[in-house]
């Protein structure tokens, strides 16, 4: 699914003539690199070539980084900084709210897990 989304995104940018913002592209590139590398890293872990603790750390960083990218995708849309972005203001607010809620729940779960572990 992520590969399909990336192809659609690249086609849109190519066909629409949208001007890319380098720092946003870099952040998204890293997110996609993480997304596409995780199955490979999991395979290494299952074969015993990557320590479980190392994989777990990479997985936590991956999850929070990708959710941060989701958040940073919708924040400028709600702020009106990306007027050509598709969707309505209400849709952007709802998606930013959903993303913020999910990120908050993940952070709360991490904090709770760490406090139980201590």
NORKA-V106331 format. One record per backbone hydrogen bond with DSSP energy under -0.5 kcal/mol. CO is the residue of the C=O (numbers start at 1). NH is the residue of the N-H. E is the energy in kcal/mol with one decimal. If there is no record, write none. Layout:
CO;NH;E, CO;NH;E
//
This chain:
1;5;-2.4, 2;6;-2.5, 3;7;-2.4, 4;8;-2.6, 5;9;-2.7, 6;10;-2.8, 7;11;-2.5, 8;12;-2.6, 9;13;-2.5, 10;14;-2.4, 11;15;-3.1, 12;16;-2.7, 13;17;-1.2, 13;18;-0.8, 20;22;-0.7, 21;24;-0.8, 21;25;-2.4, 22;26;-2.6, 23;27;-2.0, 24;28;-2.3, 25;29;-2.9, 26;30;-2.3, 27;31;-1.8, 28;32;-2.6, 29;33;-2.7, 30;34;-2.5, 31;35;-2.7, 32;36;-2.8, 33;37;-1.5, 34;38;-1.7, 35;39;-0.6, 37;41;-2.6, 38;42;-2.8, 39;43;-2.1, 40;44;-2.2, 41;45;-2.3, 42;46;-2.6, 43;47;-1.7, 44;49;-2.6, 44;50;-0.9, 45;48;-1.3, 51;55;-2.6, 52;56;-2.9, 53;57;-2.1, 54;58;-2.5, 55;59;-2.8, 56;60;-2.3, 57;61;-2.4, 58;62;-2.7, 59;63;-2.7, 60;64;-2.3, 61;65;-2.5, 62;66;-2.7, 63;67;-2.1, 64;68;-2.2, 65;69;-2.3, 66;70;-2.2, 67;71;-2.4, 68;72;-2.9, 69;73;-1.2, 70;73;-0.5, 70;74;-1.5, 71;75;-2.3, 72;76;-0.6, 74;78;-2.3, 75;79;-2.1, 76;81;-2.6, 76;82;-0.8, 77;80;-0.8, 82;85;-1.9, 88;92;-2.2, 89;93;-2.7, 90;94;-2.5, 91;95;-2.6, 92;96;-2.6, 93;97;-2.7, 94;98;-2.6, 95;99;-2.7, 96;100;-2.7, 97;101;-2.5, 98;102;-2.7, 99;103;-2.7, 100;104;-2.7, 101;105;-2.6, 102;106;-2.2, 103;107;-2.5, 104;108;-2.7, 105;109;-2.3, 106;110;-2.2, 107;111;-2.5, 108;112;-2.6, 109;113;-2.6, 110;114;-2.5, 111;115;-2.2, 112;116;-2.0, 113;117;-1.8, 114;118;-1.4
//
